[in-house]
Amino acid sequence: MSTMDKIAGLKEILALDPKNSFARYGIAVELANRGEVDEAVAEFNHLLKTDPDYTAGYFMAAQTLSRAGRTEAAIERLNEGISCAARTGNRHALSEMQGMLDELSS
């Protein structure tokens, strides 16, 4: 399935269920994979505004920002994600994000 097909399918899901966090996350990831950084970040921002406990969104947004050379924004998103992971008890995500934060901050 092509990226466009995936995005189209996920947008169909969102049309039926606008609060579907998994579909919104999937669109953001697919856009990031295509190199459409601003569009991906906009989708991650929308996701995290409507579902602030979607921990993976913070990590993938930070990775997208970091790959685009937007280190300060990536660090900011990681700090938000670490807070989310601590709040939701997601120790694995907290560890991954802390590791990435340590790399970016050094």
Secondary structure by P-SEA (a helix, b strand, c coil): ccaaaaaaaaaaaaaacccaaaaaaaaaaaaaaacaaaaaaaaaaaaaaacccaaaaaaaaaaaaaaacaaaaaaaaaaaaaaaaaaacaaaaaaaaaaaaaaaac
